[in-house]
Amino acid sequence: MIDSIEHQSPITTGAWRAPITNFLAFAEQAFLDEVALAAKKDPIQFRLALLDKAKASPTGAIKYDIDRMKGVINLSAEKSGWGTKKI
């Protein structure tokens, strides 16, 4: 069962696109980070490996562009300096 409580807030959400989905995406990605940590894998490489597996052996209908998703992950890692030591 899911309960919902409406909360009046001074923060507007009208300009956000699908504000609830943003929070759900955070929860999903944080969970993937936890799984990667438990598996002793780099979170970026873990995600890329999952996408490779989905592309090589899909389960059900894939309604997203795997190569595009991998491109976004790789670009994000590059732009953030993932894997490089910062002082």
N, C-alpha and C positions, 0 to 999 in steps of 0.2 A: 504494500500500500504506500502511496506517495501523498504527502500532505503539502499544501501550499499556503503560504501566508503572504498577503499583499502588504508591502511596506512602502509607505509614502516617503520619498527621498527627494532632497533638493538637487540631486545629481540627475541630469537629463540623460536619457538613453536613446532619444529619437534619432540621433545622427549615427549611432552604432548600427552595424549590420548584424542582425541575429545575436543580440547580447547574451542570451542564454547559451547559445552554441559556443560562444567564446569561452565561457567558464567550463563547459563540458570538454572542449578541446584541451584546455589546460589540465583538467583532471586526467584525461586519457594520456597525454604526453608525459605528465608527471609519473603516472603508473608505468609507462614504458621505461622511463629513466630508472625506476625502482627495480624493474625486471632485469634491465641491462646490468645494473649494479650487482644484483644477486647472482647473475650469470658471469660476473667478472668480465664484462664486455664493454667496449667503448659505446656510449649511447648512439653516436652517429652511425658507426659501423653496424650496430645492432639493428637500427631502423633500415639501413640500406640492405642488409641481409634478409630481413623480413620481406622487403619489397621484391628482392630478387627471387625469393621463394614463391611469393604470390604470382610473379610473372611466369616462372618456370612451371609451376604446378598449381594453377588457380583452383580455388574451392568456391563454387558458385559463380555468379555473375560479377565481374569486376566492372564497376561503374565509375572508374577514375583512371586517369592516365598515369601509369606507374613511372614511366620515364620522366614525366613532368614533375612528379612528386620527388623523385630522386634528384632531379636538377635543383629543385628548391632547397632540399636538404644540403646538397653539396655547396650551393651558392651561400646559404646561411652559414655553413661551417667556415667557408673561405672568408666571408666578410667579417665574421666574428673573431677570426684568428684561432679557431678551434684547433687544439693540439699544439699550440705554440705557448711557450712559457712567457708570462708577463711579470713584470716587476711590480 
